[in-house]
């Protein structure tokens, strides 16, 4: 028997050490609110992410049957994925949605582009588990701090005239360029732990005025040292070379393939192309780091300012009441919708589309009407929406829903 076109899912929580602890973790809270699961939050455990896609690492499941989402989709490709996904994306969801709860910096990282991912996957499939690229977006659910993309060169160059940092600039440099920045990043990441420790110590002795308009470097360095120690070069790359940004609920960032980034704190809805490939070089134990040379060689410079990272929302043309906005990154795999209903009786209808969607309730409660059925919505509830399904949201108080769609 064919499944319903709209059915409820459960997600899977993981426990990376950068996650928030116990009930402080929104990812854990939302996971614990899925009905029918025996998921209990432990106060002394870190909860970092909840995944709810069909990727095998931390799979979503059909809540009613317990079957992994990928198996449900494999048996009902035409109905649940639609012709576009079957033909173009190998009959798999081309996106992977998550909730992240971040207490300290994630590893300083880039996600290799498709060409490099194919090579790495062929050479080392245990560590690079797929051949796909991984551009991503993150939508803030509250205050969100992030290092992403490189600062404009005129902001970076003066910092490396400070005496402790001059050693990292290539000899003979007369004018800064992205080529120089690549080599500076490489030198920072390849420096010995003793060198990094000494440089950080020297930077902390300087007056804030030495940093010009970037005095936050002096304020934030002790915070990062508390998290990963004074010998982690990630702190130098992030503070000296990258944009540091603070966002509020509803703001979003876009990280292109090969875009350097390290999320620092907050709760977010994240969505990425279908991949789990990553190159790490800082904010993690040495044993978890990839080659600094590979990392530096892979860097691109598409994002070179805050404006290059920020992803604005716009009105969603398939929203009847206008209470749904869309975040549309410059890639074909997905968009992210956000529906906000703020008072009793508010509702919105979303017209059918020709690809699938996966939605999560991130706040409030209400009802979902689809296929002639009415289903309850509460924080943490996750639903799969097949192509061609129209959905109606309604609330008696407030309701917020995020949905990844083709």
Secondary structure, 3 states (H helix, E strand, C coil): CCCCCEEEEECEEECCCCEEEHHHCHHHHHHHCCCCCCCCCCCCCEECEEECCCCCCCCCEECCCCCEHHHHHHHCHHHHCHHHHHHHCCCCCCEEEEEEEECCCCCEEECCCHHHHHHHHHHCCCCCCCCCCCCEEEEECCCEEEEEEECCHHHHHHHHHCHHHHHHCCCCCCCCCHHHHHHHHHHHHHCCHHHHHHHHHHHHHCCHHHHHHHCHHHHHHHHHHHHHCCCCCHHHHHHHHEEEEEECCCCEEEECCCCCEEEEEEEEEEEEECCCCCEEEECCCHHHCCCHHHHHHHCCCCCCCHHHHECCEEECCCECCCCEEEECCCCCCCEEEEEEECCCCCEEEECCCCCCEEEEEEEEEEEEEECCEEEEEECCCEEEECCCCCEEEECCCCEEEEEEEC
